[in-house]
Amino acid sequence: MTAVLEHALIGRLAAALPRSPRQINRLHESDAELVSLPGSELILAVTTDALVEELATGLYDDPWHIGWMLVTVNASDLAAVGAEPLGLLLCESLPSDTSAEWIAALQRGIGDASLVTGLPVLGGDTNSAPTPHLAGTAIGLVSGLPPLTRCGCRAGDLLYASARLGTGGAFALTRLLPGIAGHGAFPFRPTARIAEGQLLRGRATCCMDTSDGAIATLDELMTRNDVGFLLDVPVPEWTNRRATAVAHAAGLPPWMLHAGPHGEFELLFTVPPDREADLVHTAATIGWDPVRIGMAVPEHTLSFHLDGAPRSIDARRIRNLFTECGGDARQYVAQLAQVVPAA
């Protein structure tokens, strides 16, 4: 489900539900829900995410990788609000004939990702189901500086990514369109940017993870902040080199790797120019080299540096396109090429 259509569904579902007076964020304003704790300055960060479409389409099929991603998709939401991980609750529904080997590999993936993200499994629920259904709820704490949200960016702020982007798109491309110019499945094991998110509190003006792809993320940040983005750094300079090779092998321009609908679970964030030096210096202390890709502009447009000049991209159309194509990857790629015609 595309982010735009998902947002509409969430709005309909939430409209009839009571809302806690202690909840800090409004609908769609942050990657995790933020709730002030009574009698404390602590803020509880809570998020839940399930692997459904990824399993149904066969995008994820290796049990260890499924376990790793189950933790990572939830941990990434905590990273995007700058929370300190507290723990994870899991719901694992599996067919009764699932092999012991498959389950063991799944649990190893969960355990490995839990150790890396600092999210111990606190408990959860198990059930039998016709097909695997896996979901998690991650819990974190925010203390001291305010949490990160998707709101607060202003025109003139600098746009950064936590690393070069495009690996999620390359992975999906090789999984959904196998045999691209001899390429096998693209290796994909993202790690939630927990430490980086905590470092960004007090420095970044907005932040969101790229789980749905960079273009969808930028479109959402544009909507939340009533700004646009000019990506004045050429696309190859902020696109993962191995991912770029996959795009070239498929005969596609590298910008398409950022169109989603599957992202790489990095962070996109903005900082005011007067905080840039502090960001770069402090990031270096934890061995982190964030990648500048552009800046926020007053006009509500998304422009990439393509063919030697800025060119506008219809980000909202891209967010809906995969669903409009009925999940057909080949049709999606063909339609995507028409969004920004060749110069």
N, C-alpha and C positions, 0 to 999 in steps of 0.2 A: 504494500500500500504506500503510495507516495505521501510525502510529508504534508502537502497541502490538503489532500483528501483526508488524511489521518487527523489533521487539525480540526477539520470540519466535524468529523465524527466525535472527537474528544469534546468539542464544544457542545454537541447535542447530548452526549452522555452526562457531562458535568452539569448541565443546566438544571437538572432536577435533583442534584445532590447537595446536601448541606456542606458548608465549608468552614474549616476551623478558624476562629478569630485569631489564633496564634500563627497561622500560616503567613509567611512574609511575602512570598512570591505569588503573583497572579498567574492565570492560565498561560502557558507557553513562555513564561518569562525566564525560566532557568531549566537546566538539564535535570536537576534533582529538585524534589520538593523541599522547601525550607521552613522549618517550624521552630519557633522560640520555645525553650523549655521553661516551665514555671519556676520561679525563684532562682533563676540562673541567667548568666549572660551567654550561655552556650546555645548554639543553634543546631538542631537536628537536621541532617540532610538524608533524605530517603528517596530511593528510586527503585523501580521494578521494570524488568525487561525479560522477554521470552524469545526463544528461538523457535519460530513457527515457519515462516516463509523460507527461511534458510534451509530448513530440513526438508520441507515439502518439495522444493525445487531441486534438491540435491546439491545446492551450493556448498553446504557443509555435509560431509558424509563420513569422514574419518572420526571415530569416537573420541580419540584423544583431543583432536582439534575442536570438536564440538564442546567438550568439557572446558577447554581453554577459553573458547569464545563466550561460553555461558557466563563465566566470571568476568571476562574483559568488558563485555557490553554493559554490564552493570557498574563495574568499577570506573569506566570512562565517564559516566555521568557524575560520579562523585568528584572525579578529577576536574570536571568542567565548572564546578562550584567552589573548588579549592578546599574540599573537606578532607579531614583526617579519617581514614577508614576505621570502622569499628567492627563490622562483621557482615556476614552474608547468610540469608535464608534461601533455601532451595526447594523447588517443587520438581520432582522427577517422576514423570508418568511414562512407563515403558510397557511394551507388549510382553505378555507372559512368557513368550518363547524367546526373548532376547538372550543371547548367549552370555555365559559368565565372562568370556574373554572380552566381549564388546563392553559390558558393564565395567569391567576392571579398567579398561583403557579410558573410558569416559571419566571414571573417578580419578584416575591419574592426571588427566588433563585439568580437571577441576582443582585437584590438590596443588598441582604445579603453579597454576595461575593464582591461586589463593596465596601461596607463599610469596610470589613476586609482587602482588598488589597489596599485601598486608591485610587481606580480607579473610580472616578465618571463618569457616562455616560454622554458624551457631546452631543450626538445626534446620527443620523444614518439614516436608511432607512427601510421601511416596504413594503412587497409585499405579494400577494397571490400566492400560489404554490400548486401542487398536494400533496407533502409531506413536512414536516418541513425541512427547511434549515436555519441554524443559523450560523452566522459568526461575528467575532469581530476584531477590530483593536485597539491595545493598544499603547499609546504614553507615553514616559517617557523622562526624562532629565538626563544627566550625567554631573557633574561639578567637578572641582578639579582634583582628581586622574583619570587616564585613565579608560575606561570601561573594563569590563571583556570580554574576547573572548575565543574561543576554542583553541587558539594557544598560545604557550609560554612554554609549559611543557618540562622539560628535564629529562633524565634518572637520577634517584636518588631522584627526587621529591616525596613527600609523597602523597598518594591518600586518599582523605576523601569523605564522604557522609554527607549531611546536617542532616540526620537522618537514622535510620535503614530502609532498603529497603524491597521491596517485596509486599507491600500492593496493588499496582496496579495489579500485577500478580495474587494475591489471589482473588481480586475482579473479574477480567476477568475470572478466572477459575470457580468460582461459578456461574457467569452469563451465560457463554457459555456452561458449563457442569453442569447444575443444579442437586441438590440432591447428591452431593459428600459426601458419608458417613454421610448423615443426615444434612450436612451443608446447611443453606440457603444462600442468597446473603451476601457476605462479606461487612461490612459497610465501605464505602469509601468516604471521604470528604477531599481531600487534600487542603492544603493552600499554595499558592505561597510564596516562601521564600524571600520576598522583603527585609526585614531588613538584613537578612543574606547575600544576594547578595551584598548589599551596603557595608557591613563590609568587604567583601572579596576583594574589590578593593584595590590595593596596597599590598595585601598579597598573593592572589592566582595567579598562573602562567597560569592556564587555567580553564575554567568552562563551564558546559553544564547541562541542565536539563534532567531528566530521563523520559521524556514523552513517549519515545518508549521502555522503559525498560533499565535496567542497562547495559546489555551486548551490546545492540546496541549503547548506549551512549559511552561505553568504546571503542568499535570498531571505532567509529567516532573520538574520541580523539586520538586514536592510529594513525589513518590516517592523521589527521591534524598536528601531532607533530612528526611523524616518530619514535615512541617509542612503547614499549609494556607495559603491566601491569602484575605484580605479585600480586595477592590478597592473601597475606601471612597470613591474619587473617581468621580463620575458618569461613565458610559461616554462621553457626548458630549465630555467635557473631555479625554479622552486618545485620541479617535478622529479620524483625519484628516478634515477638513471635507469635502473633495471626495469621499472615500469614503462619508461619511455621506449625502451627497446621492444617491449611487447606491443605498444601502440604502433611503432614503425613496422613491425613484422605483420601486423594486421592491416597495414595501409591506412591507419587512422591518425589524425592529428593528435598530439599529446593532450590538448585541452579536454578532449572527450573523456579521458581517464577521470576527470574531476566532476563529470556530470552525474555520477551515481548510477543506479540507486543504492549502490553499496560503497561505503566509504572506508577509511583507514583508521578511524578512532584516534586521530590526532586532535589537537586543539587549534581553533582559529580565534584570535583575540586582537584587541586594539589597545594601543597605549598612546597617550599624548606625547608630542615630540619632546617635551621637557623631561619626560620620564624614560626616554629611550636609552640614554647612557647608563642609567641605573639598572634598567632591565638587562642590558647586555653584560654589564659588569657582574651583577648578582647571579645571572644565569651561568656565567663561566665558573662560579665557585662550586656548582654541582655538576660540572662537565656538560652543560647544556648549551647548544648553539641554535637559538630560535632563528627562523628564516623570515626576513621581511619580504612581503609579496605585493604590497600596495598601500593605499590610504583611503580613508573615508572622504566622500565628497558630498556637497549639498544635494545634487541631483539624484533622484531615486532610480539610478541605472547601475548595471554591472558591466564594466568594460574590461576586456582582456587586452594585453599587448600581443597582438597577432599580426603577422605579415608586416612587421616593422611599424605598426601604428595601433592606437587604441581602437577596438571594435566592440560594439555593444552586443551582449548576449541576453536573450530572453530567458532569464533564470526561472521565472514562474512557469513558463511552458515546459522547460526541462524537468521541473519537479513533477509534473503530471504525465510526462511522456511515456514512461515505462508502463504505467497502468493503462494509458490510452492504447498502447500496443498489445495489451492483453498479456504482458509478461513475455512476449516473443522477443528474444534477444536480437535476432537478426533484423527484424523489422525495426526495433528500437534504434539500433546502430544506423540503419539506413535513414530513419527519420531525423535522427540527431544531426546527421551531416547537413540537413537542410536548415537547421537553426541558425548556423553561421556559414553561409555559402562560401566556397573558395573565392579568394580575391581574383 
